[in-house]
């Protein structure tokens, strides 16, 4: 029988990470409360703390990533159109 990995929603991770950041319970207590290994909670907490800085940078990093993705998509489309144009030019020349 194949065992599949349990996946947790972003909302659940955020909730547990916030509890860990508050520090009212230890990681072990949070692990027992939510049924998640304490190292996962520690990782979620670290991700939450590291990600907080991006909330205050005005979204520059997110928009930069989106812009780069859009440029990459447009370059791919240009390449596709060039190949189609060359193919049609050769086909019509026969």
Backbone as CSV, one residue per row, in Angstrom:
resi,resn,N_x,N_y,N_z,CA_x,CA_y,CA_z,C_x,C_y,C_z
1,UNK,0.842,-1.189,0.000,0.000,0.000,0.000,0.884,1.247,0.000
2,UNK,0.639,2.133,-0.949,1.433,3.346,-1.070,0.953,4.387,-0.067
3,UNK,1.904,4.973,0.640,1.569,5.991,1.626,1.770,7.363,0.992
4,UNK,0.749,8.195,1.033,0.876,9.532,0.459,1.188,10.540,1.552
5,UNK,1.903,11.550,1.157,2.307,12.589,2.095,1.128,13.498,2.409
6,UNK,0.967,13.843,3.667,-0.112,14.739,4.080,0.228,16.152,3.648
7,UNK,-0.737,16.836,3.082,-0.547,18.221,2.653,-1.408,19.120,3.535
8,UNK,-0.816,20.244,3.914,-1.508,21.187,4.776,-1.788,22.465,4.001
9,UNK,-2.942,23.065,4.266,-3.314,24.292,3.569,-2.460,25.456,4.073
10,UNK,-2.374,26.488,3.255,-1.620,27.688,3.632,-2.239,28.333,4.879
11,UNK,-3.557,28.278,4.971,-4.232,28.879,6.132,-3.856,28.138,7.409
12,UNK,-3.812,26.807,7.333,-3.449,26.008,8.500,-2.005,26.303,8.912
13,UNK,-1.106,26.336,7.931,0.300,26.618,8.227,0.449,27.990,8.867
14,UNK,-0.265,28.985,8.330,-0.184,30.344,8.865,-0.698,30.390,10.299
15,UNK,-1.792,29.694,10.548,-2.371,29.677,11.895,-1.395,29.068,12.900
16,UNK,-0.817,27.926,12.530,0.115,27.245,13.426,1.385,28.070,13.599
17,UNK,1.878,28.672,12.513,3.082,29.502,12.594,2.855,30.699,13.502
18,UNK,1.674,31.310,13.412,1.374,32.458,14.292,1.341,32.031,15.755
19,UNK,0.791,30.857,16.020,0.797,30.348,17.393,2.226,30.142,17.871
20,UNK,3.087,29.642,16.982,4.493,29.416,17.346,5.201,30.741,17.590
21,UNK,4.901,31.742,16.778,5.525,33.059,16.942,5.090,33.693,18.259
22,UNK,3.810,33.534,18.603,3.326,34.082,19.877,4.092,33.501,21.064
23,UNK,4.459,32.223,20.963,5.266,31.604,22.012,4.507,31.209,23.259
24,UNK,3.185,31.150,23.191,2.409,30.759,24.363,2.568,29.279,24.668
25,UNK,2.795,28.467,23.624,3.019,27.037,23.780,4.372,26.685,23.159
26,UNK,5.000,25.637,23.636,6.248,25.178,23.029,5.938,24.500,21.707
27,UNK,6.973,24.289,20.901,6.769,23.605,19.625,6.231,22.199,19.850
28,UNK,6.706,21.535,20.902,6.227,20.189,21.206,4.740,20.205,21.557
29,UNK,4.328,21.205,22.322,2.917,21.312,22.688,2.056,21.624,21.466
30,UNK,2.557,22.499,20.591,1.832,22.796,19.359,1.745,21.562,18.468
31,UNK,2.829,20.786,18.423,2.846,19.565,17.615,1.781,18.590,18.103
32,UNK,1.677,18.435,19.413,0.672,17.532,19.974,-0.741,18.072,19.723
33,UNK,-0.902,19.372,19.840,-2.214,20.001,19.667,-2.734,19.839,18.233
34,UNK,-1.839,20.023,17.247,-2.265,20.018,15.852,-1.932,18.733,15.106
35,UNK,-1.219,17.824,15.734,-0.868,16.562,15.086,0.152,16.713,13.975
36,UNK,1.095,17.623,14.153,2.126,17.912,13.162,3.477,17.800,13.865
37,UNK,4.497,17.331,13.158,5.820,17.187,13.757,6.387,18.564,14.086
38,UNK,7.092,18.657,15.207,7.579,19.958,15.681,8.588,20.606,14.737
39,UNK,9.332,19.806,13.978,10.279,20.410,13.031,9.549,21.098,11.875
40,UNK,8.390,20.571,11.498,7.586,21.235,10.456,7.090,22.579,10.962
41,UNK,6.647,22.601,12.207,6.158,23.855,12.790,7.296,24.867,12.859
42,UNK,8.479,24.409,13.241,9.640,25.299,13.281,9.956,25.871,11.909
43,UNK,9.844,25.053,10.885,10.076,25.518,9.519,9.036,26.535,9.080
44,UNK,7.777,26.262,9.403,6.704,27.201,9.054,6.903,28.533,9.757
45,UNK,7.330,28.460,11.017,7.581,29.675,11.798,8.698,30.479,11.137
46,UNK,9.770,29.800,10.743,10.914,30.460,10.106,10.479,31.104,8.787
47,UNK,9.673,30.374,7.992,9.179,30.914,6.723,8.323,32.159,6.963
48,UNK,7.499,32.114,7.992,6.618,33.244,8.284,7.432,34.469,8.676
49,UNK,8.415,34.280,9.529,9.242,35.400,9.978,10.055,35.951,8.808
50,UNK,10.630,35.066,7.994,11.416,35.508,6.836,10.540,36.216,5.804
51,UNK,9.314,35.766,5.659,8.408,36.344,4.677,7.783,37.655,5.090
52,UNK,7.858,37.990,6.365,7.238,39.226,6.830,7.870,40.457,6.202
53,UNK,9.169,40.442,5.968,9.840,41.601,5.385,9.256,41.933,4.016
54,UNK,8.873,40.900,3.248,8.325,41.150,1.912,6.968,41.848,1.976
55,UNK,6.290,41.761,3.097,5.004,42.447,3.236,5.178,43.955,3.239
56,UNK,6.356,44.412,3.654,6.580,45.839,3.820,7.438,46.443,2.716
57,UNK,7.857,45.670,1.725,8.689,46.221,0.658,7.864,46.731,-0.513
58,UNK,6.582,46.836,-0.347,5.721,47.386,-1.382,5.429,46.414,-2.505
59,UNK,5.719,45.148,-2.299,5.431,44.147,-3.313,6.362,44.209,-4.498
60,UNK,7.516,44.881,-4.357,8.447,45.030,-5.472,8.940,43.676,-5.961
61,UNK,9.268,42.774,-5.053,9.797,41.470,-5.439,8.745,40.668,-6.200
62,UNK,7.518,40.711,-5.729,6.450,39.961,-6.400,6.205,40.505,-7.799
63,UNK,6.171,41.827,-7.940,5.924,42.399,-9.261,7.108,42.159,-10.184
64,UNK,8.326,42.145,-9.656,9.511,41.864,-10.464,9.451,40.435,-10.997
65,UNK,9.052,39.493,-10.139,8.933,38.103,-10.557,7.853,37.949,-11.617
66,UNK,6.722,38.628,-11.425,5.639,38.568,-12.397,6.070,39.161,-13.736
67,UNK,6.810,40.265,-13.692,7.289,40.912,-14.908,8.245,39.989,-15.657
68,UNK,9.165,39.363,-14.925,10.115,38.446,-15.555,9.380,37.257,-16.192
69,UNK,8.370,36.753,-15.524,7.596,35.635,-16.058,6.855,36.063,-17.321
70,UNK,6.309,37.263,-17.322,5.595,37.779,-18.487,6.548,37.957,-19.660
71,UNK,7.742,38.477,-19.405,8.744,38.658,-20.458,9.138,37.310,-21.050
72,UNK,9.345,36.330,-20.187,9.704,34.990,-20.652,8.603,34.412,-21.539
73,UNK,7.356,34.606,-21.139,6.225,34.111,-21.918,6.161,34.802,-23.279
74,UNK,6.411,36.100,-23.304,6.381,36.839,-24.562,7.514,36.419,-25.496
75,UNK,8.703,36.172,-24.939,9.813,35.697,-25.759,9.484,34.342,-26.390
76,UNK,8.847,33.475,-25.628,8.455,32.169,-26.146,7.458,32.338,-27.299
77,UNK,6.515,33.245,-27.133,5.512,33.493,-28.173,6.173,34.052,-29.433
78,UNK,7.139,34.969,-29.260,7.856,35.526,-30.408,8.572,34.413,-31.165
79,UNK,9.232,33.533,-30.420,9.924,32.411,-31.048,8.973,31.525,-31.832
80,UNK,7.821,31.246,-31.253,6.819,30.413,-31.924,6.347,31.080,-33.214
81,UNK,6.084,32.382,-33.155,5.605,33.095,-34.343,6.667,33.148,-35.437
82,UNK,7.935,33.283,-35.058,9.011,33.276,-36.052,9.104,31.932,-36.758
83,UNK,8.979,30.857,-35.993,9.028,29.522,-36.581,7.853,29.330,-37.533
84,UNK,6.660,29.754,-37.122,5.491,29.639,-37.988,5.656,30.460,-39.260
85,UNK,6.169,31.669,-39.142,6.372,32.530,-40.309,7.348,31.883,-41.288
86,UNK,8.477,31.373,-40.755,9.463,30.738,-41.619,8.876,29.503,-42.300
87,UNK,8.110,28.731,-41.568,7.490,27.532,-42.140,6.531,27.907,-43.267
88,UNK,5.700,28.907,-43.024,4.723,29.324,-44.036,5.414,29.929,-45.251
89,UNK,6.523,30.659,-45.027,7.246,31.253,-46.157,7.838,30.138,-47.037
90,UNK,8.381,29.101,-46.435,8.931,27.974,-47.193,7.812,27.221,-47.913
91,UNK,6.695,27.018,-47.247,5.588,26.263,-47.836,4.974,27.011,-49.019
92,UNK,4.889,28.325,-48.927,4.269,29.095,-50.016,5.228,29.263,-51.187
93,UNK,6.526,29.102,-50.969,7.517,29.220,-52.028,7.566,28.015,-52.942
94,UNK,6.926,26.939,-52.620,6.962,25.713,-53.432,6.070,25.806,-54.630
